[in-house]
Amino acid sequence: MGGTVAIFRREVTARRDLLLVALAAATIAWLMPLLPGLQNHDPADVRDVSSSALALALGWGLAIGLGATVFGSDLSAGRLGYYFARPVRGLAVWVGRSAAALALVFTTELVVVLPTLLVGGSAGLALGVATGWPLAIAFLGVPVLFFLVAHAASIMLRARTAWLLLDLVGCIAVGVVGLMTLRPFAWMGAEIATWVIAGALLTALIFALATAGAVGTATGRCDLRRTHAALSIVLWSVLAITVGAVATYAGWLQSFEPGGVDRVEVLSVSPTGEWVDILGSAPGRLDVRRRFLISTTDDRWLAIPHQDRWWWNSMVFSTDGSRAAWLGVGTGAEPRSLRYVALDAVELEAVSTKILVRFTADFDLSPDGTQVAFVEDGILSIYELADERLVTAVRLPEDLRKATMFFLDADTIRLYGLEPGSEGDSIRIAEVRVLSGKILRTGEITEAPDSFWTAFDSGVEIMVVGGRSEEPVHGVRDMYSARSGELIRTLTGRFPRLLSRGRIANLRKEDDGRAWLVVESLDGVNLAEYDLGVGVDATLGGEALPGELMVVRIVDPAVPSEGRRADLINIETGRWRPVATGVERVRAGFRWKSGAIGTSFWYVNQPAANRLLTDRTGALVRWDPDTGELIHIIGGRD
């Protein structure tokens, strides 16, 4: 210990002139508000930014410079023998000189920011660096890393031995493994896991560099080649173990199956209700969520690579529920590969096609799932999925280049596009024949709202256009013919539910807080009104049985903690029957579509898809109309 302290003192004394540089930088930061062009800014903010930036630049620069010269230069020139000529262990030399260099780095950073801190500044905050760990990493962690990397690189480059080949291979291997380990968490938006894995990888790197530097100095002593050999062997051996351990842990974080899921977010539901696309998390896995395609009727499931912005690879189901398709993950604007799975197979297996498309393209499956259509860069392309054969490619007119698309049947695709530069938003409607590619214009909506959503019935025969919110203050709800664009009438109330047999269900709320369920025909005839109560915060699901609508509301408005209950109401007779208490409806009870005309809701789902609920534990459950029981599908917390 005495030798380490003596070396530390000697090194600090020999390089104390560096503190003069720090004082000069602090003076520059203090005088920055006086420079021309900065007088209009708050002097305190200018000094804060200047001192923080100068402290980091000086600290990082000194860390690199000292790391490259403290040992490398003396080894090359033979000056390191001065220490080993005395009764001092090699480890003491490494620790003493490294600690002195880092102490000087940290002291210079402190000297630069200290005047600002003494007058109430907050070093780092004005640079957009939050307090806590990011600030500590910037001022402490990064200099340590830079010092160790510079030291190792200096030894490797000065020695010029055959071990340099191992260094090159090891550097590439560790970089690739580290990137592959970290990338899935960044893709899925798992911020906590990303920070934990990144921190673990950096800690492993710092530990390996420090250990290799110490062993290299203690083993090689005054011999640069021996130092390089020992440093390389230890560095890559330690990194292989530690990075391998981090990669193993990262793999474990992502390895849970549906049986281990506790919290569930439903992304979409197949029209038949037999499949759900979900994000699930598991206990002890930080904020990692996996994406699964889950059967609601048996134990089949398929794991799907997940990307944070899930609409980039949102899932599309064929109307008959036989196939599901989605886009693979990727970075930036690079094209994604189309993938699909046959849902009627005993063993699910995702098929990756050679059909490439950007994530911004709208696509749809034919009703039987045998074909897929894309609208990209103004071209409508239709492929056979089985052999990936291009069936038709059609260049669309300017007002249909960006369109929302519906595959109506095996022969027809419906397009809804916006005319660029038109007064307001004019929705153009056209149909394309699949085999011939012939475009037939069928109608137009000339005065759609500036910001709108659309809702379509199951047969895409009528459409409702309105504001994005369910609240009435966001505009009218106009109902049109989905083929011709002819205005049928204006709706009142909130977000409409388009039911079978041409009926529309809506909620109306009175001034006294009483909620009413209103059922109308397409031509505006009021078929029925049902009193739901006061303060019940009711929401409508879909038809869980033909002619029976799911309504979810508060059990007791006087005691909101009792939760919510689901009931079925026969919209013809008004007869109520309870479904379950302590549940909430799944909000993905319709087909969500993106495209040129904004967010669209397609009520193509069959009754089974409207029987999905979440219970008090957060589990996804299915209501069985035959037994009245809730059947567990996935998730749930005790």
MIPAVEX-472487 format. One record per residue (C-alpha): x, y, z; residue in one letter. Coordinates in pm, whole numbers, padded with zeros to 5 digits, always signed. Layout:
REM MIPAVEX-472487
      c1      c2      c3  aa
       X       Y       Z   A
...
REM end
This chain:
REM MIPAVEX-472487
      c1      c2      c3  aa
  +00000  +00000  +00000   M
  +00285  +00238  +00082   G
  +00436  +00191  -00263   G
  +00100  +00258  -00432   T
  +00052  +00582  -00236   V
  +00407  +00697  -00312   A
  +00359  +00636  -00684   I
  +00024  +00814  -00673   F
  +00178  +01123  -00513   R
  +00469  +01130  -00756   R
  +00241  +01109  -01061   E
  +00006  +01379  -00935   V
  +00297  +01609  -00859   T
  +00454  +01551  -01198   A
  +00133  +01645  -01378   R
  -00004  +01918  -01151   R
  +00032  +02173  -01432   D
  -00283  +02022  -01581   L
  -00478  +02204  -01311   L
  -00369  +02533  -01469   L
  -00542  +02424  -01788   V
  -00856  +02354  -01585   A
  -00838  +02700  -01424   L
  -00805  +02857  -01769   A
  -01110  +02664  -01892   A
  -01309  +02772  -01586   A
  -01214  +03134  -01654   T
  -01321  +03104  -02017   I
  -01657  +02958  -01911   A
  -01708  +03241  -01662   W
  -01637  +03507  -01926   L
  -01848  +03348  -02202   M
  -02157  +03572  -02138   P
  -01943  +03872  -02240   L
  -01884  +03746  -02593   L
  -02065  +03922  -02878   P
  -02397  +03759  -02961   G
  -02448  +03608  -02616   L
  -02556  +03921  -02428   Q
  -02924  +03846  -02495   N
  -02906  +03514  -02313   H
  -02923  +03457  -01939   D
  -02560  +03473  -01813   P
  -02624  +03189  -01569   A
  -02743  +02961  -01850   D
  -02448  +03054  -02071   V
  -02200  +02978  -01790   R
  -02379  +02652  -01710   D
  -02363  +02529  -02070   V
  -02008  +02650  -02121   S
  -01866  +02505  -01800   S
  -02038  +02170  -01853   S
  -01923  +02141  -02214   A
  -01566  +02248  -02136   L
  -01546  +02016  -01835   A
  -01658  +01716  -02039   L
  -01432  +01802  -02334   A
  -01131  +01855  -02110   L
  -01200  +01550  -01896   G
  -01257  +01315  -02188   W
  -00957  +01453  -02377   G
  -00727  +01416  -02077   L
  -00854  +01062  -02014   A
  -00763  +00960  -02369   I
  -00428  +01140  -02362   G
  -00319  +01007  -02023   L
  -00442  +00658  -02103   G
  -00229  +00651  -02416   A
  +00088  +00788  -02254   T
  +00104  +00702  -01884   V
  +00219  +00345  -01955   F
  +00262  +00316  -02332   G
  +00515  +00597  -02373   S
  +00726  +00492  -02076   D
  +00726  +00129  -02188   L
  +00837  +00226  -02540   S
  +01111  +00455  -02408   A
  +01219  +00214  -02132   G
  +01142  +00464  -01855   R
  +00909  +00229  -01667   L
  +01213  +00045  -01532   G
  +01255  +00332  -01284   Y
  +00967  +00187  -01080   Y
  +01060  -00180  -01112   F
  +01417  -00105  -00998   A
  +01261  -00048  -00657   R
  +01089  -00297  -00425   P
  +00744  -00225  -00571   V
  +00501  -00482  -00707   R
  +00377  -00447  -01063   G
  +00016  -00420  -00940   L
  +00114  -00123  -00723   A
  +00263  +00051  -01026   V
  -00056  -00004  -01227   W
  -00292  +00107  -00950   V
  -00083  +00406  -00842   G
  -00030  +00555  -01188   R
  -00385  +00482  -01311   S
  -00544  +00624  -00995   A
  -00330  +00937  -01024   A
  -00428  +00990  -01388   A
  -00799  +00947  -01317   L
  -00778  +01168  -01008   A
  -00632  +01442  -01223   L
  -00911  +01397  -01479   V
  -01187  +01420  -01217   F
  -01019  +01716  -01048   T
  -00994  +01913  -01372   T
  -01364  +01849  -01441   E
  -01452  +01970  -01092   L
  -01234  +02281  -01121   V
  -01407  +02381  -01445   V
  -01765  +02346  -01314   V
  -01702  +02450  -00952   L
  -01743  +02830  -01005   P
  -02077  +02771  -01175   T
  -02194  +02536  -00900   L
  -02096  +02783  -00628   L
  -02325  +03050  -00770   V
  -02625  +02819  -00808   G
  -02563  +02657  -01146   G
  -02655  +02299  -01231   S
  -02376  +02149  -01437   A
  -02508  +01918  -01701   G
  -02874  +02018  -01688   L
  -02847  +02287  -01955   A
  -02692  +02028  -02187   L
  -03004  +01818  -02158   G
  -02839  +01568  -01920   V
  -03068  +01476  -01634   A
  -02942  +01445  -01281   T
  -02854  +01103  -01146   G
  -02702  +00818  -01342   W
  -02661  +00991  -01681   P
  -02470  +01276  -01515   L
  -02248  +01035  -01321   A
  -02179  +00834  -01635   I
  -02086  +01145  -01834   A
  -01847  +01293  -01576   F
  -01713  +00975  -01414   L
  -01786  +00661  -01616   G
  -01692  +00783  -01963   V
  -01347  +00915  -01856   P
  -01266  +00581  -01690   V
  -01370  +00394  -02004   L
  -01174  +00627  -02232   F
  -00862  +00598  -02013   F
  -00869  +00218  -02013   L
  -00943  +00189  -02384   V
  -00665  +00435  -02469   A
  -00422  +00242  -02248   H
  -00503  -00095  -02410   A
  -00495  +00049  -02762   A
  -00161  +00221  -02692   S
  -00001  -00103  -02574   I
  -00138  -00300  -02870   M
  -00028  -00051  -03134   L
  +00316  +00017  -02985   R
  +00404  -00352  -02935   A
  +00323  -00458  -03294   R
  +00319  -00828  -03212   T
  +00122  -01116  -03359   A
  -00121  -01077  -03069   W
  -00263  -00781  -03260   L
  -00454  -01028  -03479   L
  -00626  -01167  -03170   L
  -00709  -00811  -03067   D
  -00869  -00740  -03403   L
  -01075  -01060  -03404   V
  -01174  -01015  -03040   G
  -01278  -00655  -03094   C
  -01503  -00748  -03386   I
  -01651  -01049  -03205   A
  -01726  -00860  -02884   V
  -01875  -00570  -03081   G
  -02103  -00797  -03282   V
  -02215  -00996  -02977   V
  -02276  -00679  -02779   G
  -02480  -00523  -03059   L
  -02685  -00839  -03114   M
  -02746  -00863  -02740   T
  -02859  -00504  -02703   L
  -03054  -00453  -03027   R
  -03368  -00659  -02944   P
  -03433  -00451  -02632   F
  -03391  -00124  -02819   A
  -03625  -00252  -03092   W
  -03898  -00354  -02850   M
  -03876  -00024  -02657   G
  -03772  -00189  -02328   A
  -03592  +00115  -02184   E
  -03509  -00035  -01845   I
  -03376  -00356  -01998   A
  -03179  -00157  -02256   T
  -03010  +00048  -01983   W
  -02945  -00259  -01769   V
  -02791  -00461  -02054   I
  -02593  -00161  -02182   A
  -02468  -00094  -01829   G
  -02376  -00458  -01783   A
  -02185  -00465  -02112   L
  -01997  -00145  -02026   L
  -01921  -00275  -01677   T
  -01789  -00597  -01827   A
  -01572  -00396  -02066   L
  -01432  -00172  -01793   I
  -01367  -00468  -01564   F
  -01192  -00661  -01841   A
  -00980  -00363  -01945   L
  -00879  -00285  -01586   A
  -00797  -00649  -01510   T
  -00602  -00692  -01835   A
  -00411  -00368  -01777   G
  -00314  -00468  -01424   A
  -00210  -00822  -01523   V
  -00023  -00696  -01828   G
  +00178  -00445  -01623   T
  +00248  -00695  -01342   A
  +00351  -00969  -01586   T
  +00530  -00777  -01858   G
  +00695  -00521  -01627   R
  +00945  -00342  -01855   C
  +00896  -00568  -02159   D
  +00641  -00417  -02399   L
  +00590  -00739  -02594   R
  +00529  -00948  -02282   R
  +00294  -00678  -02155   T
  +00096  -00693  -02479   H
  +00074  -01072  -02472   A
  -00051  -01082  -02112   A
  -00294  -00793  -02172   L
  -00448  -00953  -02482   S
  -00488  -01299  -02331   I
  -00652  -01169  -02014   V
  -00864  -00905  -02189   L
  -01033  -01134  -02438   W
  -01064  -01423  -02193   S
  -01239  -01204  -01935   V
  -01457  -01041  -02200   L
  -01558  -01381  -02341   A
  -01677  -01487  -01995   I
  -01843  -01162  -01888   T
  -02004  -01070  -02220   V
  -02119  -01431  -02255   G
  -02281  -01404  -01910   A
  -02455  -01079  -02007   V
  -02576  -01232  -02335   A
  -02708  -01534  -02145   T
  -02897  -01308  -01904   Y
  -03033  -01105  -02196   A
  -03154  -01424  -02362   G
  -03323  -01531  -02040   W
  -03506  -01199  -02017   L
  -03668  -01275  -02355   Q
  -03721  -01648  -02311   S
  -04053  -01663  -02126   F
  -04351  -01834  -02286   E
  -04723  -01755  -02268   P
  -04756  -01962  -01950   G
  -04526  -01719  -01768   G
  -04704  -01400  -01878   V
  -04873  -01190  -01611   D
  -04969  -00862  -01782   R
  -05131  -00857  -02126   V
  -05196  -00591  -02388   E
  -05419  -00703  -02673   V
  -05311  -00555  -03007   L
  -05564  -00717  -03238   S
  -05819  -00996  -03256   V
  -05891  -01221  -03552   S
  -06239  -01175  -03704   P
  -06336  -01523  -03588   T
  -06222  -01453  -03232   G
  -06001  -01764  -03236   E
  -05669  -01576  -03230   W
  -05531  -01273  -03049   V
  -05215  -01075  -03113   D
  -05081  -00969  -02773   I
  -04786  -00817  -02590   L
  -04708  -00990  -02263   G
  -04468  -00930  -01975   S
  -04348  -01172  -01707   A
  -04233  -01134  -01345   P
  -03862  -01065  -01300   G
  -03805  -00977  -01667   R
  -03772  -00598  -01615   L
  -03984  -00416  -01874   D
  -03934  -00676  -02146   V
  -04249  -00767  -02337   R
  -04282  -01046  -02590   R
  -04530  -01058  -02873   R
  -04738  -01371  -02915   F
  -05007  -01490  -03150   L
  -05229  -01691  -02914   I
  -05517  -01927  -02984   S
  -05822  -01859  -02768   T
  -05955  -02212  -02808   T
  -05650  -02437  -02760   D
  -05284  -02425  -02653   D
  -05128  -02323  -02985   R
  -04915  -02009  -02996   W
  -04642  -01842  -03197   L
  -04377  -01596  -03078   A
  -04331  -01298  -03310   I
  -04034  -01056  -03309   P
  -04154  -00734  -03156   H
  -04073  -00374  -03245   Q
  -04164  -00081  -03021   D
  -04388  +00092  -03273   R
  -04601  -00216  -03323   W
  -04806  -00059  -03604   W
  -04489  -00088  -03813   W
  -04551  -00460  -03815   N
  -04919  -00473  -03718   S
  -05092  -00801  -03788   M
  -05353  -00852  -04058   V
  -05596  -01145  -04045   F
  -05790  -01286  -04335   S
  -06164  -01246  -04291   T
  -06216  -01622  -04260   D
  -05945  -01642  -03993   G
  -05732  -01892  -04185   S
  -05416  -01681  -04214   R
  -05237  -01395  -04044   A
  -04967  -01176  -04198   A
  -04730  -00909  -04068   W
  -04408  -00730  -04158   L
  -04078  -00835  -04006   G
  -03869  -00606  -03788   V
  -03605  -00375  -03932   G
  -03426  -00046  -03887   T
  -03507  +00292  -04034   G
  -03689  +00296  -04365   A
  -03543  -00031  -04491   E
  -03796  -00269  -04652   P
  -03941  -00543  -04436   R
  -04009  -00900  -04536   S
  -04371  -01008  -04538   L
  -04436  -01302  -04306   R
  -04746  -01512  -04264   Y
  -04874  -01818  -04083   V
  -05147  -02069  -04164   A
  -05372  -02063  -03856   L
  -05545  -02389  -03939   D
  -05218  -02585  -03913   A
  -05162  -02823  -03622   V
  -04812  -02681  -03567   E
  -04777  -02309  -03628   L
  -04480  -02207  -03838   E
  -04411  -01855  -03960   A
  -04320  -01832  -04328   V
  -04081  -01555  -04429   S
  -04139  -01452  -04791   T
  -03918  -01269  -05038   K
  -04184  -01000  -05074   I
  -04025  -00680  -04942   L
  -04221  -00369  -04854   V
  -04167  -00056  -04645   R
  -04340  -00038  -04309   F
  -04546  +00264  -04423   T
  -04726  +00062  -04691   A
  -05088  -00038  -04635   D
  -05157  -00406  -04699   F
  -05445  -00648  -04671   D
  -05519  -01017  -04713   L
  -05789  -01156  -04936   S
  -06090  -01300  -04748   P
  -05957  -01656  -04785   D
  -05596  -01557  -04707   G
  -05451  -01679  -05038   T
  -05354  -01335  -05171   Q
  -05198  -01019  -05030   V
  -05221  -00667  -05168   A
  -04996  -00364  -05101   F
  -05023  +00005  -05180   V
  -04673  +00153  -05194   E
  -04539  +00456  -05385   D
  -04864  +00484  -05577   G
  -04857  +00122  -05700   I
  -05107  -00144  -05602   L
  -04940  -00486  -05608   S
  -05123  -00816  -05558   I
  -04938  -01143  -05488   Y
  -05028  -01506  -05446   E
  -04894  -01603  -05103   L
  -04828  -01970  -05179   A
  -04572  -01913  -05456   D
  -04512  -01538  -05404   E
  -04619  -01479  -05764   R
  -04713  -01125  -05867   L
  -05072  -01135  -05995   V
  -05131  -00769  -06077   T
  -04947  -00438  -06045   A
  -05140  -00118  -06109   V
  -05012  +00240  -06106   R
  -05275  +00440  -05922   L
  -05397  +00791  -06009   P
  -05254  +01080  -05808   E
  -05551  +01101  -05569   D
  -05525  +00728  -05488   L
  -05147  +00702  -05451   R
  -05192  +00689  -05074   K
  -05501  +00493  -04990   A
  -05678  +00290  -04726   T
  -05752  -00051  -04876   M
  -06017  -00321  -04828   F
  -05999  -00662  -04994   F
  -06375  -00700  -05042   L
  -06369  -01042  -05210   D
  -06142  -01255  -05428   A
  -06206  -01026  -05727   D
  -06235  -00673  -05586   T
  -06028  -00429  -05380   I
  -06181  -00104  -05253   R
  -05957  +00206  -05220   L
  -06017  +00527  -05024   Y
  -05772  +00806  -05106   G
  -05728  +01178  -05042   L
  -05693  +01428  -05322   E
  -05373  +01632  -05263   P
  -05419  +02007  -05236   G
  -05796  +01998  -05243   S
  -06013  +02233  -05037   E
  -06058  +02049  -04708   G
  -06031  +01672  -04739   D
  -06196  +01508  -05036   S
  -06213  +01128  -05010   I
  -06200  +00954  -05348   R
  -06349  +00604  -05372   I
  -06251  +00348  -05633   A
  -06250  -00027  -05691   E
  -05981  -00236  -05860   V
  -06042  -00567  -06030   R
  -05781  -00815  -05908   V
  -05707  -01002  -06230   L
  -05733  -00723  -06485   S
  -05612  -00432  -06271   G
  -05896  -00217  -06408   K
  -05978  +00084  -06191   I
  -06343  +00180  -06151   L
  -06425  +00506  -05974   R
  -06739  +00461  -05767   T
  -06779  +00781  -05567   G
  -06645  +01072  -05364   E
  -06698  +01241  -05027   I
  -06632  +01608  -05091   T
  -06636  +01762  -04743   E
  -06477  +01529  -04488   A
  -06349  +01688  -04161   P
  -05989  +01807  -04146   D
  -05908  +01554  -03873   S
  -06119  +01244  -03878   F
  -06168  +00875  -03811   W
  -06380  +00636  -04014   T
  -06585  +00333  -03919   A
  -06702  +00065  -04161   F
  -06961  -00207  -04123   D
  -06862  -00570  -04184   S
  -06958  -00567  -04553   G
  -06799  -00225  -04622   V
  -07138  -00099  -04737   E
  -07166  +00202  -04505   I
  -06905  +00423  -04344   M
  -06919  +00681  -04069   V
  -06682  +00978  -04072   V
  -06623  +01190  -03763   G
  -06375  +01348  -03521   G
  -06097  +01147  -03363   R
  -06244  +01161  -03013   S
  -06557  +00986  -02894   E
  -06677  +01312  -02740   E
  -06946  +01500  -02936   P
  -06760  +01832  -02916   V
  -06518  +01705  -03178   H
  -06762  +01735  -03465   G
  -07048  +01564  -03637   V
  -07065  +01199  -03736   R
  -07178  +01168  -04096   D
  -07286  +00835  -04240   M
  -07221  +00766  -04608   Y
  -07255  +00491  -04861   S
  -06912  +00325  -04851   A
  -06919  +00267  -05228   R
  -07068  +00586  -05370   S
  -06987  +00836  -05094   G
  -07350  +00952  -05089   E
  -07449  +01110  -04758   L
  -07711  +00900  -04582   I
  -07760  +01109  -04268   R
  -07587  +01271  -03970   T
  -07557  +01075  -03648   L
  -07573  +01205  -03294   T
  -07412  +01075  -02978   G
  -07071  +00926  -02937   R
  -06869  +00664  -03123   F
  -07117  +00438  -03309   P
  -07115  +00061  -03303   R
  -07213  -00079  -03642   L
  -07413  -00394  -03580   L
  -07556  -00670  -03796   S
  -07878  -00630  -03997   R
  -07809  -00261  -04060   G
  -07844  -00143  -03701   R
  -07641  +00119  -03516   I
  -07585  +00131  -03139   A
  -07474  +00445  -02960   N
  -07446  +00597  -02616   L
  -07626  +00918  -02525   R
  -07544  +01099  -02206   K
  -07792  +01339  -02046   E
  -07702  +01653  -01853   D
  -07779  +01475  -01525   D
  -07517  +01207  -01603   G
  -07768  +00941  -01702   R
  -07652  +00718  -01987   A
  -07882  +00573  -02252   W
  -07819  +00300  -02504   L
  -07980  +00403  -02832   V
  -08040  +00159  -03119   V
  -08126  +00300  -03461   E
  -08173  +00177  -03815   S
  -07964  +00305  -04104   L
  -08240  +00545  -04209   D
  -08261  +00699  -03860   G
  -08559  +00515  -03713   V
  -08523  +00489  -03336   N
  -08562  +00117  -03267   L
  -08505  +00120  -02891   A
  -08365  +00315  -02597   E
  -08240  +00158  -02273   Y
  -08159  +00335  -01948   D
  -07809  +00236  -01827   L
  -07812  +00443  -01507   G
  -07641  +00752  -01366   V
  -07263  +00778  -01339   G
  -07204  +00425  -01468   V
  -06930  +00525  -01718   D
  -07067  +00277  -01971   A
  -06878  +00153  -02276   T
  -07009  -00058  -02562   L
  -06855  -00375  -02694   G
  -06979  -00566  -02995   G
  -07243  -00831  -03049   E
  -07123  -01122  -02836   A
  -07424  -01318  -02960   L
  -07645  -01234  -03259   P
  -07863  -00941  -03155   G
  -07709  -00924  -02804   E
  -07471  -00638  -02728   L
  -07197  -00637  -02463   M
  -07219  -00339  -02225   V
  -06954  -00274  -01960   V
  -07028  -00032  -01674   R
  -06944  +00043  -01311   I
  -07096  -00208  -01068   V
  -07201  +00056  -00815   D
  -07142  +00426  -00896   P
  -07148  +00498  -00521   A
  -06858  +00255  -00466   V
  -06631  +00276  -00773   P
  -06375  +00047  -00607   S
  -06606  -00249  -00668   E
  -06500  -00236  -01030   G
  -06694  -00289  -01350   R
  -06930  -00553  -01477   R
  -07022  -00682  -01820   A
  -07380  -00753  -01924   D
  -07552  -00862  -02243   L
  -07859  -00678  -02363   I
  -08090  -00813  -02627   N
  -08131  -00506  -02844   I
  -08475  -00622  -02964   E
  -08639  -00731  -02639   T
  -08438  -00526  -02389   G
  -08369  -00837  -02178   R
  -08048  -00814  -01970   W
  -07835  -01100  -01852   R
  -07512  -01079  -01650   P
  -07182  -01196  -01795   V
  -06921  -01129  -01524   A
  -06813  -00881  -01257   T
  -06469  -00728  -01227   G
  -06400  -00734  -01599   V
  -06327  -00491  -01880   E
  -06389  -00531  -02251   R
  -06101  -00582  -02492   V
  -06075  -00259  -02689   R
  -05939  -00434  -02998   A
  -06282  -00574  -03077   G
  -06266  -00446  -03433   F
  -06019  -00452  -03719   R
  -05792  -00148  -03694   W
  -05668  -00013  -04025   K
  -05428  +00267  -04107   S
  -05397  +00451  -04434   G
  -05455  +00777  -04615   A
  -05794  +00851  -04457   I
  -05669  +00826  -04099   G
  -05758  +00568  -03839   T
  -06029  +00329  -03956   S
  -06233  +00079  -03758   F
  -06376  -00215  -03947   W
  -06652  -00404  -03767   Y
  -06574  -00728  -03943   V
  -06540  -00931  -03623   N
  -06779  -01216  -03555   Q
  -06956  -01262  -03219   P
  -06681  -01484  -03076   A
  -06434  -01196  -03109   A
  -06657  -00980  -02887   N
  -06655  -01228  -02599   R
  -06298  -01150  -02496   L
  -06251  -00967  -02166   L
  -05982  -00889  -01911   T
  -06045  -00977  -01547   D
  -05931  -00822  -01217   R
  -05593  -00996  -01234   T
  -05522  -00856  -01581   G
  -05572  -01194  -01747   A
  -05727  -01227  -02090   L
  -06038  -01445  -02062   V
  -06310  -01573  -02294   R
  -06675  -01581  -02198   W
  -06839  -01913  -02284   D
  -07206  -01851  -02368   P
  -07294  -02219  -02317   D
  -07170  -02243  -01958   T
  -07156  -01875  -01862   G
  -06798  -01926  -01736   E
  -06486  -01720  -01803   L
  -06217  -01937  -01960   I
  -05861  -01825  -01894   H
  -05647  -01764  -02204   I
  -05327  -01594  -02087   I
  -05186  -01369  -01815   G
  -05305  -01266  -01474   G
  -05145  -01150  -01149   R
  -05215  -01291  -00805   D
REM end
